[in-house]
Amino acid sequence: LPEMIKKFLLSLKKKKSLMKIRQKGQILIIFLLILVVGLALVLSVASRSITDIRLTTTSDESNRAYFAAEAGIEEALKRLQDPATPDNLEAELDFTSINQTTAKIKASPLTTLITEAYEFPSLVAKDEVVQLSLLRDFNDDLGPSPVAASPSDSIDIYWGRGGPGGIIRDDINTTPAILITILYKDAVGDFKLQKYAFDNVVGRSNGFCHSSIPTGSVDTNVHTNGFDFAFMITLPIRDDATCGPTTITGMGSNKPILARIRLLYNDAEAAPVAVQATPGNGWNLPNQGSEVESTGTTTSGVTRKLKVTQQYPALPSIFDYVLFSGGDLIK
């Protein structure tokens, strides 16, 4: 009996030892699981924090680069107001003492080739006016004009949305007509106006001349609007123009200064407008302003770029119905 009791106690001791070993193994597994979960949580929080810091830093640097580019645009526009500043302006600006950035600015004349039309950057709403300079130097009305004294000199004017998705050409409420005002200088130096009006909608009894419809797309120097044009007219600058029984007297040898183009009737939507020196004239349109580009860069290499088109200043549309004068007005 004592031997059996002894064996029984030994077996109990072994079972307790095995249970302790098993418990130690379970504790180790549980500990490892807790460690893995904890590490995952820590890494997740750390990763998100690093990402947030990176985004904040990048956003801050992007903003600083943008502000530098914006300051560069303002500086370039300011310099272009100085007559001594060349049309092709290039310069570098250092803002490192302010916000650790630099800016490169570049300005060039807003030019068109002989084979191109100049498309106004913005769509033109009803009764809005866009202005086209006809002088080589917009600020010098005594200077030359590219429009020579040949009677055949003319400009092609395109307007209205054409092609797929364009206007219905006989819709009285949306189809735009056009009014063109030419400001010119006569032989004695007085400023005078000549007006031309064109409309293709037969249902309107306005007495306007009829325009034509272009047969194909127009190659312009600006492609932001993405429309073909619905209408076009070849406008004589110096020669007389015939509109049905009416003859519109041209400017002869007088000097054209600028053309102001107004759209009428297009209540529903704004429309694109483009102008081209009629092919075969041998001259291209003069500069219509400046194109300014500025690139801001931070010390770490983050860059932002801005581009601005600045046209020559134009009077509001109401001034088409008042007096133009090259000097002081005398009561």
Long-range contacts (C-beta under 8 A, 24 or more apart in sequence): 58-302, 61-298, 61-300, 61-302, 62-302, 62-304, 64-99, 64-100, 64-101, 64-296, 64-298, 64-302, 65-101, 65-296, 65-297, 65-298, 65-302, 65-303, 65-304, 66-296, 66-304, 66-306, 67-99, 67-101, 67-296, 68-93, 68-95, 68-99, 68-101, 68-102, 68-103, 68-296, 68-297, 68-298, 68-304, 69-103, 69-294, 69-295, 69-296, 69-304, 69-305, 69-306, 70-294, 70-296, 70-306, 71-95, 71-103, 71-294, 71-296, 72-103, 72-104, 72-105, 72-294, 72-295, 72-296, 72-306, 73-105, 73-292, 73-294, 73-306, 73-308, 75-103, 75-105, 76-105, 76-106, 76-107, 76-292, 76-294, 77-292, 77-308, 77-310, 79-107, 80-107, 80-290, 80-292, 80-310, 83-139, 87-287, 87-290, 96-299, 100-298, 100-299, 101-296, 101-297, 101-298, 101-299, 102-296, 102-297, 103-294, 103-295, 103-296, 103-297, 104-294, 104-295, 104-297, 105-292, 105-293, 105-294, 106-292, 106-293, 106-294, 107-290, 107-291, 107-292, 107-293, 108-290, 108-291, 109-287, 109-289, 109-290, 109-291, 110-287, 110-288, 110-289, 110-290, 110-291, 110-309, 110-310, 110-311, 111-221, 111-284, 111-287, 112-221, 112-276, 112-284, 112-285, 112-288, 113-221, 113-284, 114-277, 114-279, 114-282, 114-283, 114-284, 115-219, 115-279, 116-219, 116-220, 116-221, 116-276, 116-284, 117-156, 117-158, 117-218, 117-219, 117-220, 117-221, 117-274, 117-275, 117-276, 118-220, 118-221, 118-222, 118-274, 118-275, 118-276, 118-285, 118-288, 119-220, 119-221, 119-222, 119-223, 119-225, 119-272, 119-273, 119-274, 120-222, 120-272, 120-273, 120-274, 120-311, 121-222, 121-224, 121-309, 121-311, 122-270, 123-225, 123-269, 123-270, 123-271, 123-272, 124-159, 124-261, 124-263, 124-270, 124-271, 124-272, 124-273, 125-263, 125-266, 125-270, 126-176, 126-263, 126-264, 126-265, 126-266, 126-267, 126-270, 127-262, 127-263, 127-264, 127-317, 128-262, 128-263, 128-270, 128-317, 129-260, 129-261, 129-262, 129-314, 129-316, 129-317, 129-320, 130-260, 130-261, 130-273, 130-314, 131-258, 131-259, 131-260, 131-261, 131-311, 131-312, 131-314, 131-315, 132-258, 132-259, 132-260, 132-261, 132-275, 132-285, 132-288, 133-257, 133-258, 133-286, 133-287, 133-288, 133-312, 134-237, 134-256, 134-257, 134-258, 134-259, 134-286, 135-257, 135-258, 135-286, 136-286, 136-287, 138-286, 138-287, 138-312, 141-185, 141-257, 141-326, 145-255, 145-256, 145-257, 145-286, 146-277, 146-283, 146-284, 146-285, 146-286, 147-237, 147-238, 147-256, 147-283, 148-281, 148-282, 148-283, 149-238, 149-253, 150-238, 150-281, 151-236, 151-238, 151-239, 151-250, 152-239, 152-281, 153-236, 153-237, 153-238, 153-239, 153-278, 153-281, 154-234, 154-235, 154-236, 154-237, 154-239, 154-278, 154-281, 155-234, 155-235, 155-237, 155-259, 155-275, 155-276, 155-277, 155-278, 155-285, 156-232, 156-233, 156-234, 156-235, 156-275, 156-276, 156-277, 156-278, 156-279, 157-232, 157-233, 157-235, 157-261, 157-273, 157-274, 157-275, 158-214, 158-218, 158-229, 158-231, 158-232, 158-272, 158-273, 158-274, 158-275, 158-276, 159-229, 159-230, 159-231, 159-232, 159-261, 159-263, 159-271, 159-272, 159-273, 159-274, 160-229, 160-230, 160-231, 160-266, 160-271, 160-272, 161-227, 161-228, 161-229, 161-230, 161-269, 161-271, 161-272, 162-213, 162-214, 162-227, 162-228, 162-229, 162-230, 162-231, 163-217, 163-227, 163-228, 166-227, 166-228, 166-230, 167-230, 167-271, 169-200, 169-201, 169-213, 169-230, 169-231, 170-201, 170-202, 170-203, 171-201, 172-201, 172-203, 172-204, 172-265, 173-265, 173-267, 173-268, 174-265, 174-266, 174-267, 174-268, 174-269, 175-200, 175-201, 175-230, 175-265, 175-266, 176-231, 176-263, 176-264, 176-265, 176-266, 176-271, 177-201, 177-204, 177-206, 177-208, 177-263, 177-264, 177-265, 178-211, 178-231, 178-233, 178-261, 178-262, 178-263, 178-264, 179-261, 179-262, 179-263, 179-264, 180-235, 180-259, 180-260, 180-261, 180-262, 181-259, 181-260, 181-261, 181-262, 181-320, 182-237, 182-251, 182-256, 182-258, 182-259, 183-256, 183-257, 183-258, 183-259, 183-260, 183-324, 184-251, 184-254, 184-255, 184-256, 184-257, 185-254, 185-255, 185-257, 185-326, 186-254, 187-253, 187-254, 189-326, 191-257, 191-324, 191-325, 191-326, 192-254, 193-324, 194-248, 194-249, 194-250, 194-251, 196-235, 196-241, 196-248, 198-231, 198-233, 199-264, 199-265, 200-231, 201-265, 204-265, 209-233, 209-241, 209-243, 209-244, 218-274, 218-276, 220-274, 222-274, 225-272, 227-272, 229-272, 229-274, 230-271, 234-278, 260-314, 260-320, 262-317, 262-320, 288-312
